[in-house]
Amino acid sequence: MSKAVLEAVDALRDDLVAFTQELVRIPTVNPPGERYGECAGLIGDKLRELGYEVREIRPVGWSSYDPVNQRVNVVGRLTGARTRPLLHFNGHFDVVPVGDPDAWTRDPFGAELAGGRIWGRGTGDQKAGIAASIFAVEAIRRAGVRLAGSVEQSATVDEESGGFTGMAALCRQGVCTSADTDHVVITEPLDVDRVCLGHRGVLWTEVTARGLAAHGSMPGLGRSAADAIARLVARVDTELRPRLEERTTAMPVAPLEARRATINVNALHAGQAVEVEQTPMVADVATAIFDRRFLIEERLADVRAELGALMDRERARDDGIEWSSRERMVVEPVFTDAGAPVARAFALAIREVVGRDATFIASPGTYDQKHVVRIGGVRDCIAYGPGRLVTAHRPDEYVVIDELVDATKVMALAALRLLGTA
């Protein structure tokens, strides 16, 4: 049976590549969230063609979020001999911006085939993963095998900005919850021989300093918010960062240096916009956004308190600066045991397809497992997909076609093990 399914994947190779190219050629750039409906429609049509019951899911309460670039997710269900167990594959089809186009040697949305690779933004992260899970299940059907359990495929939006209108919306609206879902696979690009068990936590904090404007030739008459925010950033660098570098996690985060707690200044702005003609002004407002990645061994309350203590020290200067903060994103760490059913099934499939033992890792960043576990309550969840993590978000992003095919085979064999046959 396994041999027949693997042969079916090989027979579908050209279709798999062509569908990946179709997906990449739709520039679903986030922000702002362009052409989501078109991409969701393409995926929905493919699922219908392959026998799925398809529906579109829009986030509740977000109708005015972006009236131009509407959020639309697509979900397909293929019922087996029984409704349970249910295996849910999820991938996101939003992609990060291209960045500097001159840094690319190929059309970012051309989906060019060259050197055994598909090139373009979103090839690895992570439209190839969506194609792989769809064709993995199709290979099972083409091999004449009927699954005992059922499969869902979801393609969702906005993962790159947190997934709150995507996978989080599906979980909140009961599409993917422990009530009827047994296993979840997020098809992120974490290398074809690696099973990702979870990720670190993240806290994005926006800190604003408010001072007093004055003429730039007489700065003593004002209170510079720019100077104040610079002092806070310096405190973070000299007081907090060294402490964080001493903390490491037992989670197998890859790469190795990401096993430490970290903080990064994600954005920094004060005064007038850089692109406008400047006038002599003391900056009265300055903002910094701190990206704090924390470990499963750290408490969220302590993470919050550390940055707050540095703000309190600046506030104690009593120099006419008002300080405020708000949290832009909070994600707690999640981690699935390597002995869990979905992790074991994929490890065995990797061994059979790739010919070497799987490596269990945790992601340095976050992905939609956070919503599956925290909101949906489905704990048997991993990430696995084609593509190499090191190419994500970079110019000349690509997916190796042979690795795309191998990942599809791994998904197919793992689905057989998790769902059984009728």
TAMOGI-V951685 format. One record per residue. RES is the residue in one letter. SS is DSSP state (@ for helix, = for strand, . for the rest). PSI is psi in whole degrees, 0 to 359 (* if undefined). OMEGA is omega in whole degrees, 0 to 359 (* if undefined). Layout:
((RES & SS & PSI & OMEGA) (RES & SS & PSI & OMEGA))
This chain:
((M & . & 314 & 179) (S & @ & 318 & 180) (K & @ & 318 & 180) (A & @ & 322 & 180) (V & @ & 317 & 179) (L & @ & 321 & 177) (E & @ & 325 & 178) (A & @ & 323 & 176) (V & @ & 315 & 179) (D & @ & 320 & 180) (A & @ & 334 & 181) (L & . & 4 & 187) (R & @ & 309 & 183) (D & @ & 320 & 179) (D & @ & 320 & 179) (L & @ & 314 & 180) (V & @ & 316 & 183) (A & @ & 320 & 180) (F & @ & 322 & 175) (T & @ & 317 & 178) (Q & @ & 317 & 179) (E & @ & 317 & 180) (L & @ & 316 & 184) (V & @ & 329 & 183) (R & . & 352 & 174) (I & . & 110 & 186) (P & . & 82 & 183) (T & . & 65 & 189) (V & = & 132 & 179) (N & . & 121 & 357) (P & . & 157 & 12) (P & . & 352 & 184) (G & . & 48 & 187) (E & . & 141 & 169) (R & . & 31 & 177) (Y & @ & 315 & 182) (G & @ & 320 & 180) (E & @ & 316 & 181) (C & @ & 318 & 177) (A & @ & 322 & 178) (G & @ & 319 & 178) (L & @ & 315 & 181) (I & @ & 318 & 179) (G & @ & 318 & 178) (D & @ & 319 & 179) (K & @ & 317 & 179) (L & @ & 318 & 178) (R & @ & 318 & 179) (E & @ & 328 & 183) (L & . & 9 & 171) (G & . & 10 & 180) (Y & . & 150 & 165) (E & = & 124 & 191) (V & = & 141 & 173) (R & = & 154 & 175) (E & = & 139 & 181) (I & = & 122 & 176) (R & . & 142 & 181) (P & . & 136 & 180) (V & . & 134 & 176) (G & . & 8 & 182) (W & . & 21 & 185) (S & . & 330 & 180) (S & . & 7 & 183) (Y & . & 315 & 178) (D & . & 92 & 185) (P & . & 338 & 180) (V & . & 311 & 182) (N & . & 87 & 185) (Q & . & 146 & 178) (R & . & 123 & 178) (V & . & 127 & 177) (N & = & 154 & 180) (V & = & 138 & 181) (V & = & 133 & 176) (G & = & 141 & 178) (R & = & 133 & 176) (L & = & 105 & 185) (T & . & 131 & 177) (G & . & 205 & 179) (A & . & 331 & 176) (R & . & 161 & 178) (T & . & 331 & 180) (R & . & 151 & 359) (P & . & 158 & 180) (L & = & 126 & 176) (L & = & 124 & 183) (H & = & 118 & 172) (F & = & 134 & 178) (N & = & 137 & 172) (G & = & 153 & 178) (H & = & 143 & 181) (F & . & 4 & 171) (D & . & 151 & 181) (V & = & 154 & 178) (V & . & 161 & 179) (P & . & 159 & 181) (V & . & 327 & 186) (G & . & 213 & 181) (D & . & 112 & 182) (P & @ & 335 & 179) (D & @ & 345 & 178) (A & @ & 349 & 180) (W & . & 141 & 174) (T & . & 354 & 179) (R & . & 163 & 177) (D & . & 120 & 183) (P & . & 334 & 181) (F & . & 26 & 179) (G & . & 340 & 182) (A & . & 43 & 182) (E & . & 142 & 173) (L & = & 122 & 178) (A & = & 138 & 176) (G & . & 29 & 181) (G & . & 20 & 183) (R & = & 157 & 167) (I & = & 126 & 185) (W & = & 142 & 173) (G & . & 161 & 179) (R & . & 126 & 179) (G & . & 1 & 178) (T & @ & 305 & 179) (G & @ & 314 & 187) (D & @ & 85 & 353) (Q & @ & 48 & 182) (K & @ & 331 & 175) (A & @ & 326 & 179) (G & @ & 321 & 177) (I & @ & 314 & 179) (A & @ & 318 & 183) (A & @ & 314 & 182) (S & @ & 323 & 179) (I & @ & 314 & 183) (F & @ & 339 & 174) (A & @ & 314 & 180) (V & @ & 325 & 178) (E & @ & 324 & 178) (A & @ & 322 & 177) (I & @ & 315 & 180) (R & @ & 316 & 180) (R & @ & 332 & 179) (A & . & 359 & 178) (G & . & 19 & 182) (V & . & 131 & 174) (R & . & 127 & 180) (L & = & 143 & 176) (A & . & 320 & 178) (G & . & 189 & 186) (S & = & 163 & 182) (V & = & 139 & 166) (E & = & 144 & 174) (Q & = & 125 & 175) (S & = & 142 & 175) (A & = & 121 & 193) (T & = & 169 & 187) (V & . & 166 & 164) (D & . & 18 & 177) (E & @ & 323 & 183) (E & @ & 341 & 177) (S & @ & 22 & 174) (G & . & 341 & 177) (G & . & 16 & 186) (F & . & 333 & 175) (T & . & 1 & 180) (G & . & 255 & 184) (M & @ & 325 & 177) (A & @ & 320 & 179) (A & @ & 320 & 178) (L & @ & 318 & 180) (C & @ & 317 & 181) (R & @ & 328 & 183) (Q & . & 13 & 172) (G & . & 11 & 181) (V & . & 321 & 182) (C & . & 92 & 180) (T & . & 167 & 180) (S & . & 349 & 179) (A & . & 328 & 181) (D & . & 7 & 181) (T & . & 131 & 184) (D & . & 321 & 183) (H & = & 142 & 177) (V & = & 136 & 175) (V & = & 120 & 175) (I & = & 123 & 191) (T & . & 51 & 179) (E & . & 155 & 184) (P & . & 90 & 184) (L & . & 23 & 178) (D & . & 143 & 193) (V & . & 342 & 182) (D & . & 19 & 183) (R & = & 139 & 175) (V & = & 123 & 182) (C & = & 124 & 187) (L & = & 347 & 181) (G & = & 199 & 184) (H & = & 164 & 176) (R & . & 172 & 176) (G & = & 163 & 179) (V & = & 139 & 173) (L & = & 114 & 175) (W & = & 121 & 180) (T & = & 126 & 176) (E & = & 120 & 181) (V & = & 131 & 181) (T & = & 132 & 173) (A & = & 133 & 179) (R & = & 124 & 181) (G & . & 222 & 182) (L & = & 126 & 180) (A & . & 150 & 176) (A & . & 171 & 177) (H & = & 139 & 183) (G & @ & 341 & 178) (S & @ & 348 & 180) (M & @ & 62 & 186) (P & @ & 338 & 180) (G & @ & 343 & 178) (L & @ & 350 & 181) (G & . & 186 & 174) (R & = & 108 & 189) (S & . & 113 & 175) (A & @ & 331 & 178) (A & @ & 315 & 178) (D & @ & 322 & 182) (A & @ & 314 & 182) (I & @ & 327 & 177) (A & @ & 321 & 178) (R & @ & 320 & 179) (L & @ & 315 & 178) (V & @ & 320 & 178) (A & @ & 320 & 177) (R & @ & 316 & 178) (V & @ & 317 & 183) (D & @ & 320 & 187) (T & @ & 335 & 184) (E & @ & 317 & 185) (L & @ & 314 & 186) (R & @ & 316 & 179) (P & @ & 326 & 178) (R & @ & 320 & 180) (L & @ & 323 & 182) (E & @ & 343 & 178) (E & . & 350 & 183) (R & . & 129 & 178) (T & = & 157 & 182) (T & . & 154 & 174) (A & . & 348 & 176) (M & . & 143 & 183) (P & . & 58 & 182) (V & = & 137 & 177) (A & = & 136 & 3) (P & . & 170 & 188) (L & @ & 322 & 183) (E & @ & 341 & 179) (A & @ & 5 & 175) (R & @ & 356 & 175) (R & = & 154 & 169) (A & . & 142 & 184) (T & = & 161 & 170) (I & = & 139 & 182) (N & = & 140 & 173) (V & = & 103 & 186) (N & = & 327 & 179) (A & = & 150 & 182) (L & = & 126 & 180) (H & = & 142 & 175) (A & = & 146 & 173) (G & . & 212 & 186) (Q & . & 154 & 176) (A & . & 140 & 186) (V & . & 325 & 188) (E & . & 352 & 181) (V & . & 161 & 175) (E & . & 131 & 188) (Q & . & 147 & 171) (T & . & 154 & 186) (P & . & 102 & 183) (M & = & 142 & 167) (V & . & 127 & 183) (A & . & 123 & 181) (D & . & 348 & 178) (V & = & 135 & 177) (A & = & 144 & 184) (T & = & 140 & 172) (A & = & 141 & 174) (I & = & 121 & 182) (F & = & 130 & 179) (D & = & 101 & 182) (R & = & 118 & 176) (R & = & 120 & 185) (F & = & 162 & 190) (L & . & 160 & 180) (I & . & 339 & 179) (E & . & 350 & 180) (E & . & 148 & 176) (R & . & 138 & 181) (L & @ & 321 & 180) (A & @ & 322 & 179) (D & @ & 323 & 179) (V & @ & 315 & 178) (R & @ & 317 & 187) (A & @ & 329 & 184) (E & @ & 313 & 178) (L & @ & 322 & 178) (G & @ & 324 & 179) (A & @ & 323 & 178) (L & @ & 321 & 176) (M & @ & 320 & 179) (D & @ & 324 & 179) (R & @ & 322 & 177) (E & @ & 322 & 179) (R & @ & 327 & 182) (A & . & 347 & 177) (R & . & 334 & 179) (D & . & 50 & 184) (D & . & 23 & 177) (G & . & 7 & 177) (I & . & 131 & 174) (E & = & 134 & 183) (W & = & 141 & 174) (S & = & 161 & 179) (S & = & 157 & 172) (R & = & 150 & 180) (E & = & 127 & 180) (R & = & 330 & 179) (M & = & 138 & 175) (V & = & 123 & 177) (V & = & 122 & 177) (E & . & 154 & 180) (P & . & 151 & 173) (V & = & 151 & 182) (F & = & 126 & 177) (T & . & 139 & 180) (D & . & 142 & 181) (A & . & 341 & 178) (G & . & 1 & 179) (A & . & 154 & 185) (P & @ & 314 & 184) (V & @ & 324 & 178) (A & @ & 317 & 179) (R & @ & 317 & 182) (A & @ & 319 & 180) (F & @ & 325 & 177) (A & @ & 317 & 178) (L & @ & 319 & 180) (A & @ & 321 & 178) (I & @ & 316 & 179) (R & @ & 318 & 182) (E & @ & 321 & 185) (V & @ & 312 & 188) (V & @ & 335 & 177) (G & . & 15 & 176) (R & . & 161 & 182) (D & . & 144 & 176) (A & . & 150 & 172) (T & = & 129 & 176) (F & = & 129 & 181) (I & = & 171 & 166) (A & = & 151 & 185) (S & = & 143 & 175) (P & . & 331 & 178) (G & . & 188 & 177) (T & . & 160 & 174) (Y & . & 190 & 194) (D & . & 2 & 172) (Q & @ & 330 & 179) (K & @ & 321 & 181) (H & @ & 321 & 180) (V & @ & 316 & 183) (V & @ & 308 & 188) (R & @ & 321 & 182) (I & . & 312 & 183) (G & . & 337 & 179) (G & . & 13 & 178) (V & . & 110 & 185) (R & . & 339 & 180) (D & . & 78 & 188) (C & = & 136 & 175) (I & = & 174 & 168) (A & = & 135 & 176) (Y & . & 134 & 177) (G & . & 169 & 177) (P & . & 161 & 180) (G & . & 157 & 181) (R & . & 128 & 184) (L & @ & 326 & 185) (V & @ & 345 & 179) (T & @ & 349 & 185) (A & . & 136 & 175) (H & . & 9 & 181) (R & . & 160 & 172) (P & . & 153 & 180) (D & . & 43 & 173) (E & . & 148 & 182) (Y & = & 166 & 167) (V & = & 135 & 177) (V & = & 128 & 186) (I & @ & 318 & 178) (D & @ & 323 & 178) (E & @ & 326 & 174) (L & @ & 316 & 179) (V & @ & 316 & 180) (D & @ & 318 & 179) (A & @ & 322 & 177) (T & @ & 320 & 177) (K & @ & 318 & 179) (V & @ & 314 & 180) (M & @ & 320 & 181) (A & @ & 313 & 181) (L & @ & 321 & 178) (A & @ & 322 & 178) (A & @ & 320 & 177) (L & @ & 316 & 182) (R & @ & 320 & 184) (L & @ & 327 & 187) (L & @ & 338 & 182) (G & . & 176 & 181) (T & = & 151 & 182) (A & . & * & *))
